[in-house]
Amino acid sequence: MQEILNALCDSTRRAALAIVWDGGEHCVCELMDRLDASQSRMSRHMKVLREVGLVVDRRDAQWVRFRRSPDIAPEITTMISAVLNAEKLFEQEIA
C-alpha cells in the first residue's frame, strides 16, 4: 500500500494515471503530448506506476502503450478512483 501511495504523490503520475484510468490503451507519445513531458520523464513516471502494479505496458513496434492493470484489487481501484475524482473536483474549484 505504501508504494502505491508514494506513486500517487507525484502530480505527473496522477495525471498519467487519470488518462489510462479510462480503460483504454495509451501510447507514451500521447501521454507526453497531453502532459507536456519529455520521453525520458514520461517513461520514468510510467515505470513507477508499472512497478507498483497500477498499469501494464505493451510494446508496439517502437512505441510503448500503457493501460490500467486488470489485476488491481477492487479496494485499490476504489481508492485510486476516489483520489483522481477528488483531484478533478479540487482543480475545478480553483479554476
DSSP file (Angstrom, degrees, kcal/mol; ACC not computed):
  #  RESIDUE AA STRUCTURE BP1 BP2  ACC     N-H-->O    O-->H-N    N-H-->O    O-->H-N    TCO  KAPPA ALPHA  PHI   PSI    X-CA   Y-CA   Z-CA
    1    1 A M     >        0   0    0      0, 0.0     4,-2.4     0, 0.0     5,-0.2   0.000 360.0 360.0 360.0 -41.1    0.0    0.0    0.0
    2    2 A Q  H  >  +     0   0    0      1,-0.2     4,-2.5     2,-0.2     5,-0.2   0.888 360.0  53.0 -60.6 -39.5    2.8    2.4    0.9
    3    3 A E  H  > S+     0   0    0      2,-0.2     4,-2.1     1,-0.2    -1,-0.2   0.890 109.4  49.0 -63.9 -38.9    4.4    2.0   -2.6
    4    4 A I  H  > S+     0   0    0      2,-0.2     4,-1.9     1,-0.2    -2,-0.2   0.930 111.6  48.4 -66.1 -45.4    1.0    2.9   -4.3
    5    5 A L  H  X S+     0   0    0     -4,-2.4     4,-0.6     1,-0.2    -2,-0.2   0.894 111.0  51.1 -62.8 -39.3    0.6    5.9   -2.1
    6    6 A N  H >< S+     0   0    0     -4,-2.5     3,-0.9     1,-0.2     4,-0.4   0.904 108.7  51.8 -62.9 -40.7    4.1    7.0   -2.9
    7    7 A A  H >< S+     0   0    0     -4,-2.1     3,-0.8     1,-0.2    -1,-0.2   0.860 107.9  52.4 -63.5 -35.1    3.5    6.6   -6.6
    8    8 A L  H 3< S+     0   0    0     -4,-1.9    -1,-0.2     1,-0.2    -2,-0.2   0.582  89.2  81.0 -77.9  -9.9    0.3    8.8   -6.3
    9    9 A C  T << S+     0   0    0     -3,-0.9     2,-0.4    -4,-0.6    -1,-0.2   0.769  76.6  81.1 -67.7 -25.0    2.2   11.6   -4.6
   10   10 A D  S <> S-     0   0    0     -3,-0.8     4,-2.2    -4,-0.4     5,-0.2  -0.697  72.1-146.7 -90.4 131.8    3.6   12.9   -7.9
   11   11 A S  H  > S+     0   0    0     -2,-0.4     4,-2.3     1,-0.2     5,-0.2   0.838  98.4  53.5 -66.4 -33.9    1.2   15.1   -9.9
   12   12 A T  H  > S+     0   0    0      2,-0.2     4,-2.5     1,-0.2    -1,-0.2   0.905 109.7  48.3 -67.3 -40.2    2.5   13.9  -13.3
   13   13 A R  H  > S+     0   0    0      2,-0.2     4,-2.7     1,-0.2    -2,-0.2   0.901 111.5  49.8 -66.8 -39.4    1.9   10.3  -12.3
   14   14 A R  H  X S+     0   0    0     -4,-2.2     4,-2.4     2,-0.2    -2,-0.2   0.916 111.8  48.8 -63.6 -40.8   -1.6   11.1  -11.1
   15   15 A A  H  X S+     0   0    0     -4,-2.3     4,-1.5     2,-0.2    -2,-0.2   0.912 112.9  46.9 -65.5 -42.2   -2.3   12.9  -14.4
   16   16 A A  H  X S+     0   0    0     -4,-2.5     4,-2.2     1,-0.2     5,-0.2   0.911 112.3  50.4 -64.7 -41.9   -0.9   10.0  -16.4
   17   17 A L  H  X S+     0   0    0     -4,-2.7     4,-1.6     1,-0.2    -2,-0.2   0.883 105.8  56.1 -64.3 -38.0   -2.9    7.5  -14.3
   18   18 A A  H  < S+     0   0    0     -4,-2.4     4,-0.3     1,-0.2    -1,-0.2   0.871 108.0  49.8 -61.1 -36.2   -6.1    9.6  -14.9
   19   19 A I  H >< S+     0   0    0     -4,-1.5     3,-1.0     1,-0.2     5,-0.3   0.945 116.1  39.2 -68.4 -47.8   -5.6    9.3  -18.6
   20   20 A V  H >< S+     0   0    0     -4,-2.2     3,-1.6     1,-0.2    48,-0.8   0.644  97.1  81.3 -78.5 -12.2   -5.1    5.5  -18.6
   21   21 A W  T 3< S+     0   0    0     -4,-1.6    -1,-0.2     1,-0.3    -2,-0.2   0.648  71.9  80.3 -68.1 -13.3   -7.8    5.0  -16.0
   22   22 A D  T <  S-     0   0    0     -3,-1.0    -1,-0.3    -4,-0.3    -2,-0.1   0.567 111.2-112.1 -70.7  -6.7  -10.4    5.2  -18.7
   23   23 A G  S <  S+     0   0    0     -3,-1.6    -2,-0.1     1,-0.3    -1,-0.1   0.330  80.6 115.4  93.7  -8.3   -9.7    1.6  -19.6
   24   24 A G  S    S-     0   0    0     -5,-0.3    44,-0.5     1,-0.0     2,-0.5  -0.256  70.4-106.5 -86.1 178.6   -8.2    2.4  -23.0
   25   25 A E        -     0   0    0     42,-0.1     2,-0.4    -3,-0.1    42,-0.2  -0.921  34.9-165.7-109.0 132.1   -4.7    1.9  -24.1
   26   26 A H  E     -A   66   0A   0     40,-3.2    40,-3.2    -2,-0.5     2,-0.1  -0.969  16.1-130.1-128.7 129.7   -2.5    5.0  -24.5
   27   27 A C  E >>  -A   65   0A   0     -2,-0.4     4,-1.9    38,-0.3     3,-0.6  -0.416  23.8-122.0 -70.8 146.4    0.8    5.4  -26.3
   28   28 A V  H 3> S+     0   0    0     36,-2.3     4,-2.6     1,-0.2     5,-0.2   0.831 114.4  60.6 -59.5 -30.4    3.6    7.0  -24.3
   29   29 A C  H 3> S+     0   0    0     35,-0.2     4,-2.2     2,-0.2    -1,-0.2   0.875 103.7  49.7 -65.5 -35.3    3.8    9.7  -27.1
   30   30 A E  H <> S+     0   0    0     -3,-0.6     4,-2.9     2,-0.2     5,-0.2   0.920 111.1  48.7 -66.5 -43.5    0.1   10.6  -26.3
   31   31 A L  H  X S+     0   0    0     -4,-1.9     4,-2.2     1,-0.2    -2,-0.2   0.912 110.7  51.4 -62.3 -42.1    0.9   10.9  -22.6
   32   32 A M  H  X>S+     0   0    0     -4,-2.6     5,-1.9     2,-0.2     4,-0.7   0.930 113.6  44.5 -58.6 -46.6    4.0   13.0  -23.4
   33   33 A D  H ><5S+     0   0    0     -4,-2.2     3,-0.6     1,-0.2    -2,-0.2   0.935 115.6  45.0 -65.5 -47.8    1.9   15.3  -25.6
   34   34 A R  H 3<5S+     0   0    0     -4,-2.9    -1,-0.2     1,-0.2    -2,-0.2   0.806 122.7  36.6 -69.0 -28.9   -1.0   15.6  -23.2
   35   35 A L  H 3<5S-     0   0    0     -4,-2.2    -1,-0.2    -5,-0.2    -2,-0.2   0.356 103.4-125.3-106.1   5.0    1.2   16.2  -20.1
   36   36 A D  T <<5 +     0   0    0     -4,-0.7     2,-0.3    -3,-0.6    -3,-0.2   0.936  61.6 142.8  50.1  54.8    3.8   18.3  -21.8
   37   37 A A      < -     0   0    0     -5,-1.9    -1,-0.2    -6,-0.2    -2,-0.1  -0.909  52.8-110.8-125.3 150.7    6.6   15.9  -20.7
   38   38 A S     >  -     0   0    0     -2,-0.3     4,-2.7    -3,-0.1     5,-0.2  -0.304  33.6-109.9 -72.0 163.3    9.8   14.6  -22.3
   39   39 A Q  H  > S+     0   0    0      1,-0.2     4,-2.7     2,-0.2     5,-0.2   0.916 118.5  48.1 -62.1 -44.1   10.0   11.0  -23.3
   40   40 A S  H  > S+     0   0    0      2,-0.2     4,-2.1     1,-0.2    -1,-0.2   0.910 113.2  47.4 -65.8 -41.0   12.6   10.2  -20.6
   41   41 A R  H  > S+     0   0    0      2,-0.2     4,-2.1     1,-0.2    -2,-0.2   0.924 114.3  46.6 -64.7 -44.2   10.5   11.9  -17.9
   42   42 A M  H  X S+     0   0    0     -4,-2.7     4,-2.6     1,-0.2     5,-0.2   0.913 111.9  50.5 -66.2 -42.4    7.3   10.2  -19.0
   43   43 A S  H  X S+     0   0    0     -4,-2.7     4,-2.0    -5,-0.2    -1,-0.2   0.898 109.6  51.5 -61.5 -40.6    9.0    6.8  -19.2
   44   44 A R  H  X S+     0   0    0     -4,-2.1     4,-1.5    -5,-0.2    -1,-0.2   0.920 112.0  45.9 -62.8 -44.3   10.4    7.2  -15.7
   45   45 A H  H  X S+     0   0    0     -4,-2.1     4,-1.9     1,-0.2    -2,-0.2   0.905 112.6  49.8 -66.7 -40.7    6.9    8.1  -14.3
   46   46 A M  H  X S+     0   0    0     -4,-2.6     4,-2.5     1,-0.2    -1,-0.2   0.842 105.4  58.2 -68.5 -30.9    5.2    5.2  -16.1
   47   47 A K  H  X S+     0   0    0     -4,-2.0     4,-2.8    -5,-0.2    -1,-0.2   0.914 105.3  50.1 -61.9 -42.2    7.9    2.8  -14.8
   48   48 A V  H  X S+     0   0    0     -4,-1.5     4,-1.5     1,-0.2    -2,-0.2   0.936 112.0  47.2 -61.4 -46.4    7.0    3.8  -11.3
   49   49 A L  H  <>S+     0   0    0     -4,-1.9     5,-2.3     1,-0.2     6,-0.9   0.868 114.0  48.2 -64.5 -36.2    3.3    3.1  -12.0
   50   50 A R  H ><5S+     0   0    0     -4,-2.5     3,-1.3     4,-0.2    -2,-0.2   0.909 107.5  54.9 -69.3 -41.7    4.1   -0.2  -13.6
   51   51 A E  H 3<5S+     0   0    0     -4,-2.8    -1,-0.2     1,-0.3    -2,-0.2   0.803 108.1  48.5 -64.7 -29.5    6.3   -1.3  -10.8
   52   52 A V  T 3<5S-     0   0    0     -4,-1.5    -1,-0.3    -5,-0.2    -2,-0.2   0.455 119.3-111.7 -89.9   0.1    3.5   -0.8   -8.2
   53   53 A G  T < 5S+     0   0    0     -3,-1.3    -3,-0.2    -4,-0.2    18,-0.2   0.641  84.3 117.5  87.6  14.9    1.1   -2.7  -10.4
   54   54 A L  S   <S+     0   0    0     -5,-2.3    15,-2.4    -6,-0.2     2,-0.3   0.789  78.3  24.4 -86.6 -27.6   -1.2    0.1  -11.5
   55   55 A V  E     -B   68   0A   0     -6,-0.9     2,-0.3    13,-0.3    13,-0.2  -0.923  63.7-152.2-131.6 158.7   -0.5   -0.1  -15.2
   56   56 A V  E     -B   67   0A   0     11,-2.5    11,-2.1    -2,-0.3     2,-0.3  -0.911  16.5-145.7-123.2 156.9    0.7   -2.7  -17.7
   57   57 A D  E     -B   66   0A   0     -2,-0.3     2,-0.4     9,-0.2     9,-0.2  -0.845   9.9-164.8-124.8 161.4    2.6   -2.0  -20.8
   58   58 A R  E     -B   65   0A   0      7,-2.1     7,-3.1    -2,-0.3     2,-0.4  -0.982  21.1-130.4-144.7 129.2    2.8   -3.5  -24.3
   59   59 A R  E     -B   64   0A   0     -2,-0.4     2,-0.4     5,-0.2     5,-0.2  -0.666  21.3-176.3 -82.4 133.4    5.4   -2.8  -26.9
   60   60 A D  E >   -B   63   0A   0      3,-3.4     3,-2.3    -2,-0.4     2,-0.3  -0.846  61.6 -65.8-132.1  92.8    4.1   -1.9  -30.3
   61   61 A A  T 3  S-     0   0    0     -2,-0.4    -1,-0.1     1,-0.3     0, 0.0  -0.484 120.1 -13.7  58.1-119.5    7.0   -1.6  -32.8
   62   62 A Q  T 3  S+     0   0    0     -2,-0.3    -1,-0.3    -3,-0.1     2,-0.2   0.546 126.5  83.1 -87.7  -5.9    8.9    1.5  -31.5
   63   63 A W  E <   - B   0  60A   0     -3,-2.3    -3,-3.4   -35,-0.0     2,-0.5  -0.638  64.9-146.4-100.3 154.6    6.0    2.6  -29.2
   64   64 A V  E     - B   0  59A   0     -2,-0.2   -36,-2.3    -5,-0.2     2,-0.4  -0.983  15.9-159.1-116.3 129.6    5.1    1.5  -25.7
   65   65 A R  E     -AB  27  58A   0     -7,-3.1    -7,-2.1    -2,-0.5     2,-0.3  -0.900   4.8-158.8-112.8 138.1    1.4    1.5  -24.9
   66   66 A F  E     +AB  26  57A   0    -40,-3.2   -40,-3.2    -2,-0.4     2,-0.3  -0.858  13.5 169.7-116.8 149.1    0.0    1.6  -21.3
   67   67 A R  E     - B   0  56A   0    -11,-2.1   -11,-2.5    -2,-0.3   -42,-0.1  -0.969  45.2 -78.1-148.4 163.8   -3.3    0.6  -19.9
   68   68 A R  E     - B   0  55A   0    -48,-0.8   -13,-0.3   -44,-0.5   -14,-0.1  -0.374  56.1-106.6 -61.0 137.0   -4.8    0.2  -16.5
   69   69 A S    >   -     0   0    0    -15,-2.4     3,-0.8     1,-0.1    -1,-0.1  -0.478  18.0-149.7 -68.8 133.5   -3.8   -3.1  -14.9
   70   70 A P  T 3  S+     0   0    0      0, 0.0    -1,-0.1     0, 0.0    -2,-0.1   0.586  91.0  66.7 -77.1  -8.1   -6.6   -5.7  -14.9
   71   71 A D  T 3   +     0   0    0    -18,-0.2     2,-0.3     2,-0.1    -2,-0.1   0.261  67.1 125.3 -99.0  12.1   -5.1   -7.2  -11.7
   72   72 A I    <   -     0   0    0     -3,-0.8   -19,-0.0   -18,-0.1   -18,-0.0  -0.546  67.2-112.7 -75.0 133.1   -5.8   -4.3   -9.3
   73   73 A A    >>  -     0   0    0     -2,-0.3     4,-2.4     1,-0.1     3,-0.5  -0.330  24.4-117.9 -61.4 144.1   -7.7   -5.3   -6.2
   74   74 A P  H 3> S+     0   0    0      0, 0.0     4,-2.4     0, 0.0     5,-0.2   0.848 114.3  55.2 -54.7 -36.9  -11.2   -3.7   -6.1
   75   75 A E  H 3> S+     0   0    0      2,-0.2     4,-2.0     1,-0.2     5,-0.1   0.888 109.6  46.2 -65.2 -38.5  -10.4   -1.8   -2.9
   76   76 A I  H <> S+     0   0    0     -3,-0.5     4,-2.8     2,-0.2     5,-0.2   0.898 110.4  53.6 -70.3 -40.5   -7.3   -0.3   -4.5
   77   77 A T  H  X S+     0   0    0     -4,-2.4     4,-2.5     1,-0.2    -2,-0.2   0.920 109.6  48.7 -58.1 -44.7   -9.4    0.6   -7.6
   78   78 A T  H  X S+     0   0    0     -4,-2.4     4,-2.1    -5,-0.2    -1,-0.2   0.909 112.0  48.8 -62.0 -43.6  -11.9    2.4   -5.4
   79   79 A M  H  X S+     0   0    0     -4,-2.0     4,-2.3     2,-0.2    -2,-0.2   0.929 112.8  46.5 -63.8 -46.1   -9.2    4.3   -3.6
   80   80 A I  H  X S+     0   0    0     -4,-2.8     4,-2.7     1,-0.2     5,-0.2   0.912 111.3  51.6 -65.8 -42.0   -7.5    5.4   -6.8
   81   81 A S  H  X S+     0   0    0     -4,-2.5     4,-2.6    -5,-0.2    -1,-0.2   0.905 110.0  50.5 -59.6 -40.7  -10.8    6.5   -8.4
   82   82 A A  H  X S+     0   0    0     -4,-2.1     4,-2.5     2,-0.2    -2,-0.2   0.912 110.9  48.1 -64.1 -42.7  -11.5    8.5   -5.3
   83   83 A V  H  X S+     0   0    0     -4,-2.3     4,-2.3     2,-0.2    -2,-0.2   0.936 113.9  46.4 -62.9 -46.6   -8.1   10.2   -5.4
   84   84 A L  H  X S+     0   0    0     -4,-2.7     4,-2.0     1,-0.2    -2,-0.2   0.892 114.5  47.4 -65.6 -39.7   -8.5   11.0   -9.1
   85   85 A N  H  X S+     0   0    0     -4,-2.6     4,-2.4    -5,-0.2    -1,-0.2   0.899 111.3  51.1 -67.2 -40.5  -12.1   12.3   -8.7
   86   86 A A  H  X S+     0   0    0     -4,-2.5     4,-2.5     1,-0.2    -2,-0.2   0.900 110.2  49.5 -64.1 -40.1  -11.1   14.4   -5.7
   87   87 A E  H  X S+     0   0    0     -4,-2.3     4,-2.5     2,-0.2    -1,-0.2   0.907 109.8  51.3 -65.3 -40.3   -8.2   16.0   -7.6
   88   88 A K  H  X S+     0   0    0     -4,-2.0     4,-1.8     2,-0.2    -2,-0.2   0.919 112.0  46.8 -62.2 -43.7  -10.6   16.7  -10.5
   89   89 A L  H  X S+     0   0    0     -4,-2.4     4,-2.0     2,-0.2    -2,-0.2   0.905 111.5  51.3 -64.6 -41.6  -13.1   18.4   -8.2
   90   90 A F  H  X S+     0   0    0     -4,-2.5     4,-1.8     1,-0.2    -2,-0.2   0.909 109.0  50.5 -62.4 -42.9  -10.3   20.4   -6.5
   91   91 A E  H  X S+     0   0    0     -4,-2.5     4,-0.8     1,-0.2    -1,-0.2   0.862 109.7  51.2 -64.4 -35.5   -9.0   21.6   -9.8
   92   92 A Q  H  < S+     0   0    0     -4,-1.8    -1,-0.2     1,-0.2    -2,-0.2   0.866 108.1  52.9 -68.5 -35.9  -12.5   22.7  -10.8
   93   93 A E  H  < S+     0   0    0     -4,-2.0    -2,-0.2     1,-0.2    -1,-0.2   0.867 112.4  42.7 -67.7 -36.9  -12.9   24.7   -7.6
   94   94 A I  H  <        0   0    0     -4,-1.8    -1,-0.2     1,-0.2    -2,-0.2   0.586 360.0 360.0 -87.8  -8.9   -9.7   26.6   -8.0
   95   95 A A     <        0   0    0     -4,-0.8    -1,-0.2    -3,-0.2    -2,-0.1   0.483 360.0 360.0 -80.2 360.0  -10.2   27.3  -11.7
